[in-house]
Amino acid sequence: MDSAPASPAPVSSDGIFDEVRFEVAASLGAKSDFESGVFLIPSVFFDPLHSEGREGFDKVFHPRFFLSASISTDDESSQIMAGASWKFPLLGPTFADIGFGGALTNADIDEGGRGPGVGSHVLFHEYVALGVNLDESWSLTATVRHSSNADLASPNSGLTYGGIGLGRSF
């Protein structure tokens, strides 16, 4: 009779978080769409579908998911954003990161109040980031973000920001 102990179940070293990123951004809006101040944008990325290392269409069907907030430092509009994202390696340590989803905002629905008039507190959200991996864990990104109601309501002034970020992968 074999008395060798049963081997324990493999323990996953994967945590719940794939990456955290902190951005500092400013409004890219023009005239009535411009917002003053700085926007602090913390983001958390999750990778339950194991996007890392996948290529081509396989990568498209295995996105990461993100949860972000845009916090105004000057009583302008703030947002909570969530959706799917895809991170693609480029040349050497560089990468592109794109995402889309939805946002909830406290911006005024009509023109003339907190932030541009966005027509709805529920918005579509998309972003594109170009980044460079500084080492195995840290990255630096330049990001452009946009939220709007896609002309489903009037007015449709968008919330557009450009910023730089520091990310930490796990």
Salt bridges, closest charged atoms under 4 A:
ASP14 OD2 - HIS50 ND1 3.91
ASP18 OD2 - ARG64 NH1 2.69
GLU19 OE2 - ARG21 NH2 3.09
GLU19 OE1 - ARG64 NH1 2.94
GLU19 OE1 - LYS87 NZ 3.54
GLU23 OE2 - ARG145 NH2 2.80
ASP58 OD2 - ARG54 NH1 3.06
ASP58 OD1 - HIS62 ND1 3.23
ASP75 OD1 - ARG114 NH2 3.14
ASP97 OD2 - ARG21 NH2 2.99
ASP97 OD2 - ARG64 NH2 3.50
